[in-house]
Amino acid sequence: MTQSRSSFLSIMLFLGFAFLYVPMILLVIYSFNHSKLVPVWGGWSTRWYKVLFESPEVWDAVRLSLQIAVVNATVATMLGTFAGLAMVRFGRFRARTLFGGMLVAPLVMPEVITGLSLLVFFISLKDLFGWPAERGFITITIAHITFSLAYVAVIVQARLTGIGETLEEAAADLGAKPFKVMTSITLPRLAPGMLAGWLLAFTLSLDDLVIASFVTGPGANTLPILIFSRIRLGLRPDINALATIIILFVAVLVAIAAYIMFRQQKRELLDQQMAQSGGD
């Protein structure tokens, strides 16, 4: 019975991974296709990578998307961390339930509604104050921050709940000031969660199409908007090459983050073992 259950779980795991990654593997393979027709294999070639690197339109979109993603991830991580700290470490406070509900609302709100509401908001600001003069980098970044910080806050809350308050309370009992406790104990232990939140916010921004299409303007095409506009005219092999580069880039980021988090967890485990041995 145990062996059959283990075999069943292994098969389900294999099918799950195949469902997720076989399409990506095929996309990578077809990025080296020599043929102009995407579904027709014409032999191995790197011609579409050359076409891709010679396209200024694509690299303008890549540059804009990366700039937006970095700014969005950084600001969303800061705001999301503060929000998570307020929810977990500040106990019960007035309007806590309302604050928590508003914090997670972007997680369940349809992107079409979010994008439309932000478009109306920016149009109203322009009518009242003359800002923003045009929609582009600033409006897309603000729009991405509004929903990304909710994801960061959820991750930070989970991390804070998991690490507990034992070390912080011990440091406070020994005379450490609140700011010292925050910078020396809380934030270092919270770093893996913040890093995970930053990566998630970066990926969400880099991947967003619906909200960005509402709040962007002429000449400010992000990478998803550019890819979608090209796909509507028909699949092109250079899009496969671009997607392959994005997959490689994201894989490298995830590997670096996993390595950093592994080292952090190993350091925490050593600290706990030292604390236990010292207490004994």
Phi, psi and omega in degrees: 000315180295320181293318179294322177295320178295320178295319179298316179295322178296318179295316179296322178295317179297316180295322178296313178295322179296319179298324182281318194252342178298317176301322178293320179297317178296321178298317179297318180298314183286350173289342177259019180281134181281336186288151174285337179272121186301314184280357182255121181280125182240018180102165183284137180195154175250020185298326184283337172291322177295316177299320180296314183289345178263009181257104180294331180298318180294316185285334171295319178293320178298315181298315180296317181295319180293320178298314179297317183296319181293312180296316179299313182296320182292311181292318180296324178293318178297308182293319179295324177294315177299318180294318178296319177298319180296321182288326187261318189264345184261006175063208180278129176220164184299136180067024179297318180296317178296317180297316179296321178294318178292332181291321183266355181304317179299340180289330184251352181283131176302140183297328179297317179294317179299313180297318181294318180296320179292325177297313178298322180297314181291323177295320178294319177299319180294321179293324184276317188239355182076013179228138359281143182297325177213155180269133182183235185304311185294312183293321178294319180297314178299317180298318180292324179296324184298328178257337181289323183296334178294319178295318179296318181298320179296317180295317180295319177300317179296319180294315180297320178295325182287324184277343178072186184238013186299309182294322179296316179294323178295318179296320178294322178295331180275002174103006180289139178288155180305319180295321179294319177297319181296312185280331185264336185239304188294306184296316176300321179286337179273350187305316179300320177294320178294321178295317178297319178295320178298315180296320179295316178297320178299314182293318179299319179292317182294334186263345189291134176240314189294306183294318180297326180293335178281321191256006178266170180226184181300135177080007180235066181269123172280171183298313177300322179295318179296315180297317181296319180295325179286322180294327179297334178270356181124146180294139177234140183298333180292338174293324175298319179296318179296317179296323178297318178296320179296316179301315179297318181297313180294321179298320178295317178299317180295320179296318179296316180296319179297321179295317179296317181293324178296316178296321179295316179295321178296320179294319178296320179296318178296320178297319179294320178295320178295320179295320178293318180293323178292325178290327178289000000 
